[in-house]
């Protein structure tokens, strides 16, 4: 069964103390409620263990924003998938456009990260999406197809079934621009079609595909109403509990 998900991605924001305060506020807002979606917050590495412990009895799941492409060893400053899993986090965001752009993460590197996350019991939230020039050249379909083929279509159907996809038009991240619900639905349907071609209709029907890119309380309901949009990967609007809760309530 396909899940509806609202996932927050805090990025490099919030000190540990501020992050704990935000997680506590969100936990309080959702106490005693059963949202119509799974709620996930993606926090910086230093928050993971504390926040996972804080939220272990709540409806909120915890995600890392990244993991290393090596299992362990002399990689100073890196954090392995096993380390992430040991904190109590259950998800890991992989392939965000900021990682691809600023840190040169290639299809091969992302393939390793996905496999290590799965091997350690984490559910990858795998990000795909085109930049502005690619959208203007009407190349968005071939871009997302290459990103899927390059990093996740090597997986077995069983492995792929553990992955959440997040379509993020790079031109809409943090810019205030948002794909229209029609644009978003069109490419989400295309992505689901690619999954069906590769793994069959059942796997495609069960695949959760999130929209990311300036999704907020005002536009969430319009986006989520589309048949192939199963929730959102939320950036800036996840940094305030009330704003994030309003997006959860869009379901």
N, C-alpha and C positions, 0 to 999 in steps of 0.2 A: 504493500500500500504506500502510495506517495504521501510524503509528509509536507504540511505547510510549516515553514520555518521563518522566524524573524531573528536574524543574527546581527549583533553589533560588532563593529571592528573599531576598537579605540585608537588604533595606530600608535604613534609615539606621543601619547597624551596621558596625563594624570600621574602624579607621584603615587607611590604605594599607598600612602595615607588617603589621598584623594580618591584612588581607585576603590579602596575598601569602603569609603563613605558612599560612593556611587553604587557599588554593588549592594550595600546594606539598604540604601534607599529603594532600589529596584526590588529587592527581596521583600521589603515591607509593602510596596505597592501591589505586588502579586500574591501576597500571603493569602491563603484560603481560596484563591481563584484557580480555575482551570482554563487557561487561554486556549483559543481555537488554533493554536500553532505551537510548535516547539520554540522555546526562547533560548538563545545562546548569546553569551558575551565573549568576544575575543579580546584578550588583554595582553599587555606586554609580558615578557617572560618573568620579570621579577614579581609580578602580581599573582602568577598562576596558583602556586601552592596555597597562599593565604586566601585567595578568592574562592578557589575550589572547595576548601574546607568550610568557608563561610556559607557557601551555597549548597552544600551536599544534601541538605534536607529540604531544598526548595525545588520549584519547577524549572529553575534556570540551569542550563548546562554551560560549561566553560570550554573555551577554545584558545589554543595558542594562535599567534598571528603568522607563524613560520616554524620551520624546523630545519636542521642541517641535512645535507645530502650525503652524510657519512654516518655510520652507526656509532662510532666512538673513536677516541684516539687523540693525537696531537694536533688539534684544530682549535687553537686558542680563541676564546670568545664565542664559539659556536654552541648551540644547544640541540642535543639529539632528540629524535622522536621518542626514544626510551625515557629520556629525562622528562619530556613533556608529559608522557603517560604516567610517570611516577608521581606527578603532582595531583592527580585526580582529574585533570582535564580529559575530555573525551573527543574533542574535535581539534582540527588543525587547518588553518587557512593556508593554502599553497597556491603559488602562481599569481598573486596579486600584481596588478600592472605596475605598482610602485617597486616591487621586488624585481620584476622583469626589466624595468626601465633604469632604475638607479643602481641596481646591483648585478646587472648583466645575467640574470638567471635564464638559462637556455632550456629548450625542450628536454635535453638530456638530464640536466640538473633537476628539473621539476619531476621527471620520470622517477629518478632516484628518491626524491623526497616523498612522492606519493607512495612508492613501494615500502619505504621505511615506516611511514605513518601507518599504513595498513598492517605491516608486520608487527607493530607494537600496539595494535588494537585501537588506533585512533581513526576517526572518520574524517577524511580530507574534505574540505570545502574548496573545490578547485575552480580558480577564477580564469575566465577567458573574456576576450573583448578587443575591439578595434580602436585605433586612434582616430583623431578627427580627419586626417588626410585620407585614411582608408575608407572611412564612412563617406566622405565627399566623392571619392572615386568609385563608390558602390562596391567595395571589395570586402565588406564586413563578413559575408558568408564564407568566402574562401579563407579569411583570417581565422575565424573561430574553428573552421574545419581543420586547418593545419595545426592549431593549438591542441585540439583534441587528439588528432592522429599522432602528434609529436610526443605527447606525455601520458595519455590515459587509455588510448584505444589498444594498447599492448596488453591490457589487463584481461583476465578471464571475466566471463559474465558475472560470476559470483563476486569477484573482487570489485568489479565496476559497480555492482549493486550497493556497495557500501559508501559510494562517493556522492556528495552533493555538488552540483555544478552551480556556479554563480556567474551570470553574464553581466559584465560591467563595461559599458561603452566608456572607454578611457576619457573621451572628450566631455563626459558628464560628471566625472569624479571630482567633487569639491569645487566645481565651476558654477554651480547653480543651474546649469543646463540639465535637462532631463529628457531622455527619449520619451516620445509620446507613448501612451499606452498601446497605440496601434503599431508603432515601430518596435516596441519591446516585445509585444505578442508575436509579431511576424518573425523576429529572429529566434525567440524562444521556441516557436513551433518548428523552425528550421533545425535548431539544435536537437530537439527531441526526435526529429526525423532522421538525423545523422545517427543518433543512438539506436534507433529502430533498425536502420540499415546494418549496423554493426552487430547488435546484440539481440535483435528481435523486438517485437511489439511489447511484450510483457515487461521486459527490462526498461524500455523507453517509458511506458506508462507509469512505472514505479519510480522513475528518476525525478528527484526534486531539483528544479532549476530556479534559482533565486535571481532577482534583478538587483543590481547595485549601480549607483550613480546618481547622487543627489536625491535619493528617495527620502521623503519626509512625511510628517503627519498630514500635510495637505494633499499630497499626490498618491499616498500609499494605497488608499481604497480603490482608486481608479486603475492603478497598475495591477493590484492583486485580484481584481474582478475578472481578469483574462484567464482563459482555460489553461494556458501553458506557463503562467507565472505563479510560482508556488511560494512566494514570499520575497524577502529582501535581505541583502547584505548591506547594513547601514553604517555609514561613516560618521560624519559630524553630528547627526541627530541622535546617535547612540550615547553621546557624552552628557546628556541631561536626562535624568530618569523619567521626567514627565513627558518629554518629547518621544523618547523611545517607547514608553508605555502607550502613547497615542498611536504609534505605528502598529504595535501588537494588537491594539483594539480595532485596527482596520480590518482584521479578520472576524 
